[in-house]
Amino acid sequence: MDHFPIFLATAGRRIVLSGGGDAALAKLRLLLKTTANITVFAPDAAPEIENWATSGKLTLIKRSMEPGDTMCAVIFYAADGDAVEDKRTATIANADGALVNVVDNLEDSQFITPAIVDRDPVVIAIGTEGAAPVLARAIKADLEEKLPSTLGTLARIGKTFRKMSYKLPFGRARRDFWRDYYFNAGPAAIADGAEAVQPALDALLDDHLNREAREGHIAFVGAGPGDPELLTLKARKALDEADVIIYDRLISPEILELARREAIMLDVGKEGFGPSTPQETINDLLVEHGLTGAQVVRLKSGDSTVFGRLDEELDAVTAAGIGWHIVPGITAASAAVASIGQSLTKRHRNASVRFLTGHDMQGFADHDWAALAQPNEVAAIYMGKKSARFVQGRLIMHGADQNTPVTVIENASRPDQRVLSTTLAHLPTDLAEANMIGPALTFFGLAPRATSEIAPTVISREFAYV
């Protein structure tokens, strides 16, 4: 992030602009929404600027800008439409201590003006750091269409009521009140006119003051394989409402960014054959926060019902009398197999698929290797990198064809995903050469589909980013 977004206080402060043409008009239409004192320097100003000056909306000085003209200005716009003059006026403004924006010149600007959706006092700023202004405008148009014109009125009335809401306990109780106001009671009341909103607010506050505090609740949420776009709508809603988020090591930063800034974030990561948070500690944290009345999200990678120790945690919160529900997620096997253009089952090939975990070595030893070694069998082996040689030995011992395809997918669904296509005979060697350090899923019996319809993958015992 090269530009840090802020909202600048402009009430009564001085903003200076140099220029009187189209570039100046575009900026002034936006600046006139503020309560700043605007001064424009332009020897030849457009009629619209002349009219704004006549009506007292801004001060127009009909000459070129000179040193000292931007003294005490908080920001300055160079909008002369001429590179040489823009550079001259920007130099003056810099010397006078103003922050400078040179229109359509990102490199020489100290700040940029984002695309803005205005529902005063609700203001949404959209920036692309100058990289894609067309995209910013498209996002703005989409938001303009979705946000009702009455939103600003509701926000202004809500602002005057803010101290009254302090009668409610800080945190969830207040959030529930304001959510109820902005999405239910407020829009319903304003349909009868703005004068109906204040009585509706009073009645809503009384209702919330007399409600019993919401009991603690645990949502066991599957975060999917890492791509935030693969989160379900229900998972997004749970993250938005959570007071506490207890998350696994493999949860991607992009997904954690979706949580509320006020939420308590607790990392309880487990690493195979490495440092791990004891399961008993995780259980205790769930119970501790649930009993305080918090809405807790237990965020697990993939789907929480697949190798997620879900039952142990469910037993702990149930024994403590805490309510819970499960939000399914896309398991890594589904995302990974999609990325290589294959399916887990196929008519006339395999009617079933086995999900195994490489961490459970005792379970591996007890597995029906003879059945899996038969032709056309498919298995998805989670966290199986370190057990690759063990898997190879067991399958070959039970008669598996050493030319059976094996595909290992690292960081499935993420930008740094890698795919290794090999065979059972070469699995341990090729995996070691690939030096995969991220979470990986191994498919026994599947090779990437060789087609231009999926992301390019180097086949035949090679690995590449896809």
Buried (B, 14 or more C-beta within 10 A) or exposed (E): EEBEEEEEEBEEBBBBBBBBBEBBBEBBEEBEEBEBBBBBBBEEBBEEBBEBBEEEBBBBBEEBBEEEBBEEBBBBBBBBBBEEBBBBBBBBBBEBEBBBBBBBBEEBBBBBBBBBBBBEEBBBBBBBEBEEBEEBEEBBEEBEEEBEEBBBBBBBBBEEBEEEBEEBEEEBBBBBBBEBBBEEBBBEBBEEEEEBBEEBBEEBBEEBEEEEEEEBBBBBBBBBBBBBEBBBEBBBBBBEBBBBBBBBBBBBEBBBEBBBEEBBBBEBBBEBEEEBBEBEEBBEBBBBBBBEBBBBBBBBBBBBBBBBEBEEBBEBBEEBEBEBEBBBBBBBBBBBBBBBBBBBEEEEEBEEBBBBBBBBEEEBEEBEBEEBBEEEBBBBBBBBBEBBEBBBEBBBEBEBBEEBBBBBBBBBBBEEBBBBBBBBBBBBBBBEEBEBEBBBBBBBBBBBEEEEEBBEBBBEBEBBBB
